[in-house]
């Protein structure tokens, strides 16, 4: 129920992957009810953003803490164990450079200037909704708690958008 409920609620506030329940029957045997989750792919991007262009990223789950959207220096090699570029690119250097500039701005900007400085890099309103929903629905496996297990999308203009992922650990008490 968790992933489906989170998806239905979060779609009111941000682009969210769809989820529903389905009954699985194999060779006439009922295996039960399972969650059917939409993939973070070009179909989702077209539905959510009106285009399939842009760059998809994933921050894999890390139970020990995942460094969120941390600035780890200017060398893309420092990020490769923590982030996955999900879009195939002939030359991924520009994508990594864009991400590193955004992460540096996030890390080095004084708090009182953060919203203004980040706006060209990050959909700030969307990021705040993303964090609010994770916090309110107690996602014990996401950005708020472990700084991992989420997606983000860089639109063709270069702005990043946070996308919730794997919300089966929401609605839990810490």
Secondary structure, DSSP 8 states (H G I E B T S, - for coil): -HHHHHHHHHTTTS----EEEEEEEETTEEEEEEEEE--SSHHHHHHHHS-S-SEEEEE---TT---TT----S-GGGGTTT-EE-S--S-THHHHHHHHHHHHHHHHS-GGGHHHHHTTTB-HHHHHHHHHHHHHTT-TTSHHHHS-SEEEEE-TTS-EEEE----TT-S---
